Amino acid sequence: MKILIYCQHVLGIGHFFRTLEICRAFHKHRVILVTGGQAVDAVLPEHVREVTLPPLMTDSDFKNMYSPDSTRHPDEVKRERREILRTLFAEESPDLFLIELYPFGRKAFRFELDPLLEDIRSGLLPPCRVVCSLRDILVEKKDAAAYEKRVIRSLNRYFHALLVHADPKLLTLEETFSATEQISVPIIYTGFVTPGPAPDAREKMRGKLDIPPEILLTVASAGGGKVGFPLLHPVCRAFSSFSAGKQKHRLLLFSGPFMDEAEYRILKGYEGENIRISRFSRDFLSLLAAADLSVSMGGYNTCMNIMAAKVPALIWPFAQNREQMLRAKRLRPFGGMGILSDADLQPEKLAVRMQQFLCHPRRPAPHIDLNGAENTRRWAESGEEKSFCENYILK
């Protein structure tokens, strides 16, 4: 089977890495991954060929689109992307076209997706199954009725199925999308998408880092990093205030590849014997498995990595929308997770919260499905929109 997967990340890197995990699951198939965001330092599996569209990004308010190449106007980039995408589809003639998030998000990219989808529907392009790949929680919209109407119209017109990468025991689509009953295509819950650490990941990573068992390791992170400085700066200050005590501590902090350079330099100023600051790690999951505490934002990938690694965690949800707070609240009953408010980011308060979790660890015990990538592959290989597992089919 030949699979074309479209993934456009605009602010963070969670969408990219979730999609990459799905790509890995299709290891017996030919996969073409189409990306269009800022470059991410990631190793692709051998069976995956990446086609990079000229990048387009948005600001932290999701209002203004721009090209990371300041010499190019966004309209010029849009024309080129549209041509590349259509030519690719015509030449490759995939069996499955998996589109991440759209039409539930990425409205700004209708300029290239709607013409392609219309040509597939009308027969101007080769026929294939068109499927939406959707995360667990949708962000709220100012005009929810108009938004849901637009989504329903596109979903029912162009798509054959909707894959929701969540476990309905924890979260269902209805909670953040009220017009679910108007969706005419099958809705399939795949479980959450996350890799799992190797059974010996903790021991191997701590050995690699030369961290003996008596040293308490904290891993702090902020996804892509564009909006992570308000969390990571207080973490550095809080850690510095308590790490000089009798108990030995170590902090590994990852700013994210897209953090502003000036902010990153401020964080690097805290680096020392017990604090290491980096932008990114390709082996982040093993680092979480090796850690005694994670301090992070509450994005999908980070939270599911935390659940898979079973590491105690403090989460500071992104306040601009409901997504991260809702996810953190649903995961908190599984144990080992605390939620940080803005007031908790005062270094003195944050130091107390971190020490509490380090000194009295309680590891998460997630009784939820974390096999979303493999379940997605199983569903795709079944060849039928309604052929999967009864527990996961909504309609």
PEFENTA-V155288 format. One record per pair of residues at least 6 apart in sequence whose ideal C-beta (glycine too) atoms are under 8 Angstrom apart, sorted by the first residue. I is the first residue (numbers start at 1). J is the second residue. D is the distance in whole Angstrom. If there is no record, write none. Layout:
I;J;D / I;J;D
//
This chain:
1;26;8 / 1;29;5 / 1;30;7 / 1;95;5 / 1;96;6 / 1;380;7 / 1;381;7 / 2;29;7 / 2;30;5 / 2;32;7 / 2;92;6 / 2;93;7 / 2;94;5 / 2;95;5 / 2;96;8 / 3;26;6 / 3;29;6 / 3;30;7 / 3;31;5 / 3;32;7 / 3;94;6 / 3;95;7 / 3;96;5 / 3;97;8 / 3;98;6 / 3;380;7 / 4;32;5 / 4;34;7 / 4;88;8 / 4;89;7 / 4;92;6 / 4;94;4 / 4;96;7 / 4;97;5 / 4;98;7 / 4;128;8 / 5;19;6 / 5;22;7 / 5;23;6 / 5;31;6 / 5;32;7 / 5;33;5 / 5;34;7 / 5;98;5 / 5;99;8 / 5;100;7 / 5;133;8 / 6;34;5 / 6;85;8 / 6;97;7 / 6;98;7 / 6;99;5 / 6;100;6 / 6;102;8 / 6;113;7 / 7;15;6 / 7;16;6 / 7;19;4 / 7;33;7 / 7;34;7 / 7;35;6 / 7;36;8 / 7;100;4 / 8;15;7 / 8;35;7 / 8;36;5 / 8;37;6 / 8;56;8 / 8;100;7 / 8;101;8 / 8;106;6 / 8;109;6 / 9;15;4 / 9;16;5 / 9;35;8 / 9;37;4 / 9;38;8 / 9;40;8 / 9;224;8 / 10;37;6 / 10;56;7 / 10;57;5 / 10;58;4 / 10;62;7 / 10;106;8 / 10;108;8 / 11;57;7 / 11;58;6 / 11;60;7 / 11;62;7 / 11;224;6 / 11;226;6 / 11;227;8 / 11;258;8 / 12;223;4 / 12;224;4 / 12;225;8 / 12;226;7 / 12;256;8 / 12;258;8 / 12;299;6 / 13;40;5 / 13;223;6 / 13;224;4 / 13;256;7 / 13;257;7 / 13;258;8 / 13;301;8 / 14;223;6 / 14;224;8 / 14;299;5 / 14;300;5 / 14;301;4 / 14;302;7 / 15;100;6 / 15;101;7 / 15;135;8 / 16;35;7 / 16;37;7 / 16;40;5 / 16;42;7 / 17;40;8 / 17;42;7 / 17;301;5 / 18;100;8 / 18;135;7 / 18;165;7 / 18;193;5 / 18;300;6 / 18;301;6 / 19;33;7 / 19;100;5 / 19;133;7 / 20;33;7 / 20;42;6 / 20;44;7 / 21;193;5 / 21;194;7 / 21;195;6 / 21;373;5 / 22;98;7 / 22;133;7 / 22;193;6 / 22;372;8 / 22;373;5 / 22;376;5 / 22;377;8 / 23;31;5 / 23;33;6 / 23;44;7 / 23;45;7 / 23;48;5 / 24;45;5 / 24;48;8 / 24;195;8 / 24;373;7 / 25;373;4 / 25;374;5 / 25;376;6 / 25;377;4 / 26;47;7 / 26;377;5 / 26;380;7 / 27;45;7 / 27;47;6 / 28;47;8 / 29;47;7 / 30;47;7 / 30;49;8 / 31;45;8 / 31;47;6 / 31;48;5 / 31;49;7 / 32;48;8 / 32;49;5 / 32;50;8 / 32;51;6 / 32;88;7 / 32;92;6 / 32;94;7 / 33;44;7 / 33;48;5 / 33;49;7 / 33;50;5 / 33;51;7 / 34;50;8 / 34;51;5 / 34;52;8 / 34;53;7 / 34;85;7 / 34;88;7 / 35;50;6 / 35;51;7 / 35;52;5 / 35;53;7 / 36;52;7 / 36;53;4 / 36;54;7 / 36;55;6 / 36;56;6 / 36;81;6 / 36;109;8 / 37;55;6 / 37;56;7 / 37;57;6 / 38;55;5 / 38;57;6 / 38;68;5 / 38;257;8 / 38;258;6 / 39;52;8 / 39;55;7 / 40;257;7 / 41;257;7 / 41;280;6 / 41;282;7 / 42;282;7 / 43;282;7 / 44;50;6 / 51;84;7 / 51;88;6 / 53;80;8 / 53;81;4 / 53;84;6 / 53;85;7 / 54;67;7 / 54;69;8 / 54;72;7 / 54;77;5 / 54;80;5 / 54;81;6 / 54;84;8 / 55;67;7 / 55;68;5 / 55;69;7 / 55;77;8 / 56;65;6 / 56;66;7 / 56;67;6 / 56;74;6 / 56;77;6 / 56;78;7 / 56;81;7 / 56;109;8 / 57;65;7 / 57;66;6 / 57;67;8 / 57;68;6 / 58;64;6 / 58;65;5 / 58;66;7 / 58;108;7 / 59;66;7 / 60;226;6 / 60;227;5 / 60;320;8 / 61;320;8 / 65;74;5 / 65;108;6 / 66;74;6 / 67;73;7 / 67;74;6 / 67;77;5 / 69;77;8 / 78;111;5 / 78;112;7 / 81;112;5 / 82;111;7 / 82;112;5 / 82;115;7 / 85;112;5 / 85;116;6 / 86;115;7 / 86;116;6 / 86;119;7 / 86;125;7 / 89;97;8 / 89;116;6 / 89;120;8 / 89;125;6 / 89;126;8 / 90;125;6 / 90;126;7 / 93;126;4 / 93;128;7 / 94;126;8 / 94;128;5 / 95;128;6 / 95;129;7 / 96;128;6 / 96;129;5 / 96;131;7 / 96;380;6 / 97;120;7 / 97;128;5 / 97;129;7 / 97;130;5 / 97;131;7 / 98;131;5 / 98;133;5 / 98;163;8 / 99;113;7 / 99;130;7 / 99;131;7 / 99;132;6 / 99;133;7 / 100;133;5 / 101;132;8 / 101;133;7 / 101;134;6 / 101;135;7 / 102;109;7 / 102;113;6 / 102;132;7 / 102;154;8 / 103;132;7 / 103;150;7 / 103;151;5 / 103;154;4 / 103;155;6 / 103;158;8 / 103;159;8 / 104;132;7 / 104;134;6 / 104;138;6 / 104;151;6 / 104;177;7 / 105;138;7 / 105;139;8 / 106;113;8 / 107;150;8 / 114;154;8 / 116;125;7 / 117;130;7 / 117;154;8 / 117;157;8 / 117;158;4 / 118;158;7 / 119;125;4 / 120;126;8 / 120;127;7 / 120;128;7 / 120;130;6 / 120;158;7 / 121;157;7 / 121;158;6 / 129;160;5 / 129;161;7 / 129;385;8 / 130;158;6 / 130;159;5 / 130;160;6 / 131;159;6 / 131;160;6 / 131;161;5 / 131;162;7 / 131;163;6 / 131;380;8 / 132;155;7 / 132;159;5 / 132;161;8 / 132;162;5 / 132;163;7 / 133;163;5 / 133;165;7 / 133;376;8 / 134;162;6 / 134;163;7 / 134;164;5 / 134;165;7 / 134;173;8 / 135;164;8 / 135;165;6 / 135;166;7 / 135;300;5 / 136;164;7 / 136;165;7 / 136;166;4 / 136;170;8 / 136;171;5 / 136;192;7 / 136;300;6 / 136;327;7 / 137;166;8 / 137;171;6 / 137;175;8 / 137;176;5 / 137;300;8 / 137;322;7 / 137;323;5 / 137;326;6 / 137;327;6 / 138;173;8 / 138;176;4 / 138;177;6 / 138;323;8 / 139;176;8 / 139;321;4 / 139;322;7 / 139;323;5 / 140;176;8 / 140;321;6 / 140;322;6 / 141;147;4 / 144;178;7 / 148;177;7 / 148;178;7 / 148;179;4 / 148;182;8 / 149;179;8 / 151;177;8 / 151;179;8 / 152;179;6 / 152;182;5 / 152;183;6 / 155;162;7 / 155;183;6 / 155;185;6 / 156;182;8 / 156;183;7 / 156;184;5 / 156;185;7 / 159;185;6 / 160;185;6 / 160;385;6 / 161;185;5 / 161;186;5 / 161;187;8 / 161;188;6 / 161;385;5 / 162;183;7 / 162;185;6 / 162;186;7 / 162;187;5 / 162;188;7 / 163;188;5 / 163;190;5 / 163;376;6 / 163;379;7 / 164;173;5 / 164;187;6 / 164;188;7 / 164;189;5 / 164;190;7 / 165;190;5 / 165;191;7 / 165;192;6 / 165;193;5 / 165;372;5 / 165;376;8 / 166;172;7 / 166;173;8 / 166;189;6 / 166;190;8 / 166;191;7 / 166;192;6 / 166;372;8 / 167;189;7 / 167;191;5 / 167;192;6 / 167;368;4 / 167;369;4 / 168;189;5 / 168;392;7 / 168;394;8 / 169;367;8 / 169;368;6 / 169;369;8 / 170;330;5 / 170;331;8 / 170;368;5 / 171;326;8 / 171;327;7 / 171;330;6 / 172;189;8 / 173;180;5 / 173;187;7 / 173;394;8 / 174;180;5 / 175;326;8 / 176;322;8 / 176;326;8 / 180;187;7 / 180;394;8 / 183;395;8 / 185;385;7 / 186;385;5 / 186;386;5 / 186;393;7 / 186;394;7 / 186;395;6 / 187;393;8 / 187;394;4 / 187;395;6 / 188;379;6 / 188;388;6 / 188;392;6 / 188;393;6 / 188;394;7 / 189;392;4 / 189;394;7 / 190;369;8 / 190;372;4 / 190;375;4 / 190;376;5 / 190;379;7 / 190;392;7 / 191;368;8 / 191;369;3 / 191;370;6 / 191;371;5 / 191;372;4 / 191;375;5 / 191;392;8 / 192;300;8 / 192;304;5 / 192;307;8 / 192;368;7 / 192;369;6 / 192;370;5 / 192;372;5 / 193;304;7 / 193;372;4 / 193;373;5 / 193;376;7 / 194;301;7 / 194;304;4 / 194;305;6 / 194;307;7 / 194;308;5 / 194;370;5 / 194;372;7 / 194;373;8 / 195;285;6 / 195;305;8 / 195;308;7 / 195;373;8 / 196;285;8 / 196;308;5 / 196;370;7 / 197;285;5 / 197;286;6 / 197;288;7 / 197;289;4 / 197;308;6 / 197;309;5 / 198;204;7 / 198;286;7 / 198;289;8 / 201;285;7 / 201;286;4 / 201;289;4 / 201;290;7 / 201;309;8 / 202;289;5 / 202;290;5 / 204;286;7 / 205;283;7 / 205;286;5 / 205;287;6 / 205;289;7 / 205;290;4 / 206;212;8 / 206;213;8 / 206;217;7 / 206;290;5 / 209;217;8 / 209;250;8 / 209;252;8 / 209;290;7 / 211;217;6 / 211;250;6 / 211;290;7 / 214;248;6 / 215;248;4 / 215;249;7 / 215;250;5 / 216;247;6 / 216;248;7 / 216;249;5 / 216;250;7 / 216;292;5 / 216;293;7 / 216;358;5 / 217;249;8 / 217;250;5 / 217;251;8 / 217;252;7 / 217;290;6 / 217;291;5 / 217;292;5 / 217;293;8 / 218;239;7 / 218;249;7 / 218;250;7 / 218;251;5 / 218;252;7 / 218;291;6 / 218;292;7 / 218;293;5 / 218;294;8 / 218;295;6 / 218;354;7 / 218;358;7 / 219;251;8 / 219;252;5 / 219;253;8 / 219;254;7 / 219;287;5 / 219;288;6 / 219;290;8 / 219;291;4 / 219;293;7 / 219;294;5 / 219;295;8 / 219;311;8 / 220;231;8 / 220;232;6 / 220;235;5 / 220;251;7 / 220;252;7 / 220;253;4 / 220;254;7 / 220;294;8 / 220;295;4 / 220;296;7 / 221;228;8 / 221;253;7 / 221;254;4 / 221;256;7 / 221;284;7 / 221;294;7 / 221;295;8 / 221;296;5 / 221;297;8 / 221;302;7 / 222;228;2 / 222;229;8 / 222;231;6 / 222;232;6 / 222;254;7 / 222;255;6 / 222;256;5 / 222;259;7 / 222;296;7 / 222;297;5 / 223;256;5 / 223;296;8 / 223;297;6 / 223;299;5 / 223;301;7 / 223;302;6 / 224;256;5 / 224;257;7 / 224;258;5 / 224;259;8 / 225;255;5 / 225;256;2 / 225;257;6 / 225;258;5 / 225;259;3 / 225;264;8 / 225;279;7 / 226;256;7 / 226;258;5 / 226;259;7 / 226;260;8 / 227;297;8 / 227;318;6 / 228;255;6 / 228;256;6 / 228;259;6 / 228;297;6 / 229;255;8 / 229;259;6 / 229;260;7 / 229;263;4 / 229;266;8 / 229;267;8 / 230;345;7 / 231;295;7 / 231;296;8 / 231;297;6 / 231;316;5 / 231;340;8 / 231;345;7 / 232;253;6 / 232;255;6 / 232;267;6 / 233;263;8 / 233;266;7 / 233;267;7 / 234;345;4 / 234;346;7 / 234;347;5 / 234;350;5 / 235;251;8 / 235;253;7 / 235;295;5 / 235;350;7 / 235;354;8 / 236;251;8 / 236;253;7 / 236;267;6 / 236;270;4 / 236;275;7 / 237;270;8 / 237;347;4 / 237;350;8 / 238;347;5 / 238;348;8 / 238;350;4 / 238;351;4 / 238;354;6 / 239;249;7 / 239;251;5 / 239;275;7 / 239;351;7 / 239;354;7 / 240;270;6 / 240;275;7 / 241;347;6 / 241;348;7 / 241;351;5 / 242;249;7 / 242;351;5 / 242;354;7 / 242;355;6 / 243;249;4 / 243;251;7 / 243;274;5 / 243;275;8 / 247;358;8 / 247;359;8 / 248;274;8 / 249;274;6 / 249;358;8 / 250;274;5 / 250;275;8 / 250;276;8 / 251;274;6 / 251;275;5 / 251;276;7 / 252;276;5 / 252;278;7 / 252;287;6 / 252;291;8 / 253;267;7 / 253;275;7 / 253;276;7 / 253;277;5 / 253;278;7 / 254;278;6 / 254;279;7 / 254;280;6 / 254;281;6 / 254;284;7 / 255;263;8 / 255;264;5 / 255;267;6 / 255;277;7 / 255;278;7 / 255;279;5 / 256;279;7 / 256;280;7 / 257;279;5 / 257;280;5 / 259;267;8 / 259;279;7 / 264;277;8 / 264;279;7 / 267;277;5 / 268;277;5 / 270;277;7 / 271;277;5 / 281;287;6 / 284;305;7 / 285;305;5 / 285;308;7 / 285;309;6 / 288;294;6 / 288;305;6 / 288;306;7 / 288;309;4 / 288;311;5 / 289;309;4 / 289;310;8 / 289;311;7 / 291;309;8 / 291;311;5 / 292;311;7 / 292;312;7 / 292;358;6 / 292;361;6 / 293;311;7 / 293;312;5 / 293;313;7 / 293;314;7 / 293;354;6 / 293;357;5 / 293;358;5 / 293;361;8 / 294;302;8 / 294;306;6 / 294;309;8 / 294;311;5 / 294;312;7 / 294;313;4 / 294;314;7 / 295;313;7 / 295;314;5 / 295;316;8 / 295;340;8 / 295;354;7 / 296;302;5 / 296;306;7 / 296;313;7 / 296;314;8 / 296;315;6 / 296;316;7 / 297;315;7 / 297;316;6 / 297;317;7 / 297;318;6 / 297;324;6 / 298;315;4 / 298;316;7 / 298;317;4 / 298;318;7 / 298;323;8 / 298;324;3 / 298;325;7 / 298;327;6 / 298;328;5 / 299;318;8 / 299;324;6 / 300;327;7 / 303;315;7 / 303;327;6 / 303;328;7 / 303;331;6 / 304;370;6 / 306;313;5 / 306;337;7 / 306;364;7 / 307;331;7 / 307;334;7 / 307;364;6 / 307;366;4 / 307;368;7 / 307;370;6 / 308;366;8 / 308;370;6 / 310;336;7 / 310;363;5 / 310;364;5 / 310;365;7 / 310;366;7 / 311;336;7 / 311;363;7 / 311;364;7 / 312;336;5 / 312;337;7 / 312;357;5 / 312;358;8 / 312;361;5 / 312;362;6 / 312;363;6 / 312;364;8 / 313;336;6 / 313;337;5 / 313;338;7 / 313;357;8 / 313;364;8 / 314;337;8 / 314;338;5 / 314;339;8 / 314;340;5 / 314;353;6 / 314;354;7 / 314;357;6 / 315;324;7 / 315;328;5 / 315;337;6 / 315;338;7 / 315;339;5 / 315;340;6 / 316;339;8 / 316;340;4 / 316;344;8 / 316;345;7 / 317;323;8 / 317;324;4 / 317;325;4 / 317;327;8 / 317;328;5 / 317;339;7 / 318;324;5 / 319;325;8 / 319;342;7 / 325;339;8 / 328;337;7 / 328;339;5 / 329;339;7 / 331;337;6 / 331;364;8 / 331;366;8 / 332;338;8 / 332;339;7 / 334;364;5 / 334;365;6 / 334;366;5 / 334;367;7 / 334;368;8 / 335;362;5 / 335;363;7 / 335;364;5 / 335;365;6 / 336;361;7 / 336;362;5 / 336;363;5 / 336;364;4 / 336;365;8 / 337;364;6 / 338;353;7 / 338;357;7 / 340;350;7 / 340;353;7 / 343;349;7 / 344;350;6 / 344;353;6 / 369;375;7 / 375;388;8 / 375;389;8 / 375;392;7 / 378;388;7 / 379;387;8 / 379;388;5 / 382;388;6 / 386;393;6
//
